[in-house]
Amino acid sequence: QNRLLLESIGEGVFGVDTAGRFTFINPAGAAMLGYAPEELTGREAHQLIHQRYLDGTPYPAADCPVHAVLADGQSRRGTEEPFHRPDGSAFLADLYAAPMREEGVVTGAVVSFRDIRDRKEAEQALAARAYYDELTGLPNRTHLMERAEQTRQRLAGTGSRALLLVLNLDRFKDINDSLGHASGDWLLQRV
């Protein structure tokens, strides 16, 4: 019954021994990582899937939440952890690692993880809507005010100055009212 549960869950779940080698992985996890489950058993997890950040810089095993669980027996959460596939692609995952114990001794860890690409894309889209105009793609008023304040703070006490130029389209409402919003949008995009 545990095997059926493990195989039907949509999140990735794997176990490692005290040396950090895969002891099991469910099909969903293996698929996310780009492997067949049997290809992973016995292989060192950190070196195989977690050895570097997305920018290519090394990710030391000492910083890995799974290795921390093996070291001190305390459960850990990892956010935006880089996982790499054999084809060279990678994704960010949130994970939860918990120790496995036998008679009070840590014998490994079980890790559940999920690809957070959809969440990250939604966050980026939300940030884009918060700081950029949807019609023109240009920075909006919120973005302008934040940048103006940053510039003011950076220049404070330096003797340097900055100038902010604001343009206004006179009688723009007349264009929308007489020619329609599509024409007004076209004009804004061109300006």
Buried (B, 14 or more C-beta within 10 A) or exposed (E): EEEEEBEEBEBBBBBBBBEBBBBBBBBBBBEBBBBEBEBBBEEBBBEBBBBEBEEEEEBEBEEBBBBBBBEEBEEBEBEEBBBBBEEEEBBBBBBBBBBBEEEEEBBBBBBBBBBBEEEEEEEEEEEEEEBBBEEEEEEBEEBBEEEEEEEEEEEEEEEEEEEEEEEEEEEEEEBBEEEEEEEBEBBBEEE
